[in-house]
Amino acid sequence: MRRAAIAVALAAALALSGCSGAAGPNANPATSGGGGLPAPVTSASKNPNTETLVAQRKAAGIADCTAPAPGAPHVDYGLPNVSLPCLGSDRWVNLADLRGKPMVVNLWAQWCEPCRAEAPYLRALAARSAGKLDVLGVDIVDPEPVKAIAFAKASGWTYPHLVDPDGVLSRTMQVPGIPVSLFVNAEGRVVYRHTGGFTSAEQMEQLVHDQLGVTLT
């Protein structure tokens, strides 16, 4: 009953934020529906990563992505069936396959001022949540991945990031702007979406507790 109530509340929140469609965050027909999923949606751009970017990511201390096992079953109100490359890596991640641990997915770009303002709170969250919660960044429509890595390094972000140069994820999930943070439970269901920047580390930690049931120490 609690999950059903959360799903209804999330759909209502999406509608109030100007999103169209009643299927929740997976309203795009290419990423929703019962039974088997179609082939994942991928960025039209080639993987922007080069040997130089890989070296820069490693030098910045930013973790590489861990590619999840493919073929996870469809989850209503789950992350979409979208595959994106990891920032500074040759790995790709299908978001629909991410499972096993609660997670905060943060959509950002180095040119986004509110993203810069909330950066310290994300760093604090990642540092305090190790082992209990995963944090994953998605660099959205960012034409300069070198600057994105430099920004992530300056922000102290050591957790992995995906790259979405064409805005596939933001269109699929009907995101009007960034930053946006998605709270995803261990089963892969998006239980809460926070639009706009966070104003404190305490605000983030409270949402993690309330929405994901994770208490940070």
TIFI-150618 format. One line per 10 residues: their letters; for each residue x, y, z of C-alpha. Coordinates in steps of 0.25 Angstrom, whole numbers, plus 5000, padded with zeros to 4 digits. Layout:
// residues N
a = X,Y,Z | ...
This chain:
// residues 217
mrraaiaval = 5000,5000,5000 | 5011,5010,5003 | 5018,5008,4990 | 5005,5010,4983 | 5003,5023,4990 | 5017,5027,4987 | 5015,5024,4972 | 5002,5032,4972 | 5008,5044,4979 | 5020,5044,4969
aaalalsgcs = 5011,5044,4957 | 5003,5056,4963 | 5016,5063,4966 | 5020,5061,4951 | 5007,5066,4946 | 5008,5079,4955 | 5022,5081,4950 | 5017,5083,4936 | 5020,5068,4931 | 5010,5062,4921
gaagpnanpa = 5005,5048,4921 | 5000,5039,4932 | 5010,5028,4932 | 5019,5035,4942 | 5034,5037,4940 | 5034,5026,4929 | 5024,5033,4921 | 5032,5031,4908 | 5026,5019,4901 | 5040,5014,4898
tsgggglpap = 5043,5012,4912 | 5030,5008,4919 | 5020,4996,4918 | 5019,4983,4924 | 5026,4970,4920 | 5039,4971,4912 | 5046,4984,4909 | 5050,4988,4895 | 5064,4991,4892 | 5070,5002,4901
vtsasknpnt = 5070,5017,4896 | 5084,5022,4894 | 5090,5035,4891 | 5091,5039,4877 | 5105,5044,4879 | 5117,5035,4880 | 5124,5032,4893 | 5131,5046,4895 | 5142,5040,4904 | 5156,5039,4899
etlvaqrkaa = 5169,5034,4905 | 5171,5049,4910 | 5158,5049,4917 | 5160,5035,4923 | 5173,5040,4928 | 5167,5053,4934 | 5156,5045,4941 | 5166,5036,4947 | 5175,5048,4952 | 5163,5055,4958
giadctapap = 5160,5043,4966 | 5146,5041,4960 | 5142,5026,4961 | 5138,5019,4948 | 5124,5013,4946 | 5121,4999,4950 | 5112,4993,4938 | 5100,4986,4944 | 5096,4972,4940 | 5087,4973,4928
gaphvdyglp = 5073,4968,4927 | 5067,4973,4940 | 5052,4972,4940 | 5043,4984,4937 | 5039,4992,4949 | 5027,5002,4949 | 5032,5016,4952 | 5046,5011,4950 | 5058,5018,4943 | 5056,5018,4928
nvslpclgsd = 5063,5008,4918 | 5073,5018,4914 | 5088,5014,4912 | 5099,5025,4914 | 5114,5025,4914 | 5121,5028,4927 | 5129,5041,4928 | 5144,5038,4925 | 5142,5023,4922 | 5138,5014,4911
rwvnladlrg = 5127,5007,4920 | 5112,5009,4917 | 5101,5008,4927 | 5087,5004,4925 | 5079,5012,4936 | 5068,5002,4936 | 5077,4991,4941 | 5082,4998,4953 | 5078,4990,4965 | 5082,4986,4979
kpmvvnlwaq = 5084,4998,4987 | 5077,5011,4989 | 5082,5022,4981 | 5082,5037,4978 | 5083,5041,4963 | 5087,5055,4961 | 5085,5062,4948 | 5095,5074,4946 | 5104,5081,4937 | 5117,5090,4939
wcepcraeap = 5110,5102,4933 | 5098,5101,4943 | 5099,5111,4954 | 5089,5104,4964 | 5097,5091,4961 | 5110,5098,4966 | 5103,5104,4978 | 5098,5090,4983 | 5111,5083,4979 | 5117,5083,4994
ylralaarsa = 5104,5076,4999 | 5105,5065,4989 | 5120,5063,4993 | 5116,5062,5007 | 5105,5052,5004 | 5114,5043,4997 | 5124,5044,5008 | 5114,5040,5019 | 5106,5030,5011 | 5117,5020,5007
gkldvlgvdi = 5112,5006,5008 | 5098,5010,5010 | 5095,5018,4998 | 5100,5020,4984 | 5101,5034,4978 | 5102,5035,4962 | 5103,5048,4954 | 5098,5050,4940 | 5105,5061,4932 | 5094,5067,4924
vdpepvkaia = 5095,5074,4910 | 5109,5078,4914 | 5118,5082,4901 | 5131,5082,4909 | 5134,5069,4916 | 5148,5074,4920 | 5141,5085,4928 | 5131,5075,4934 | 5143,5067,4939 | 5150,5079,4945
fakasgwtyp = 5137,5084,4951 | 5134,5070,4958 | 5149,5070,4963 | 5148,5084,4969 | 5134,5080,4975 | 5141,5068,4982 | 5132,5058,4975 | 5138,5044,4974 | 5126,5036,4971 | 5123,5032,4956
hlvdpdgvls = 5116,5041,4946 | 5109,5037,4933 | 5109,5046,4921 | 5096,5050,4913 | 5101,5060,4902 | 5087,5059,4895 | 5078,5060,4907 | 5072,5047,4905 | 5070,5044,4920 | 5064,5058,4922
rtmqvpgipv = 5054,5057,4911 | 5050,5042,4914 | 5047,5047,4929 | 5041,5060,4925 | 5051,5068,4933 | 5049,5083,4930 | 5062,5088,4935 | 5074,5084,4944 | 5078,5081,4955 | 5069,5070,4958
slfvnaegrv = 5071,5058,4967 | 5064,5045,4967 | 5063,5036,4979 | 5063,5022,4975 | 5060,5010,4984 | 5068,4997,4984 | 5057,4991,4975 | 5060,5001,4964 | 5047,5010,4967 | 5048,5025,4966
vyrhtggfts = 5041,5028,4979 | 5043,5043,4979 | 5048,5054,4970 | 5054,5067,4975 | 5054,5078,4965 | 5064,5090,4967 | 5076,5091,4976 | 5078,5086,4990 | 5080,5097,5000 | 5087,5089,5011
aeqmeqlvhd = 5093,5076,5014 | 5083,5074,5025 | 5072,5075,5015 | 5078,5064,5006 | 5080,5055,5018 | 5066,5057,5023 | 5060,5053,5009 | 5069,5041,5008 | 5064,5037,5022 | 5049,5040,5018
qlgvtlt = 5049,5035,5004 | 5059,5023,5004 | 5059,5019,5019 | 5074,5021,5020 | 5080,5028,5032 | 5094,5034,5031 | 5104,5034,5042
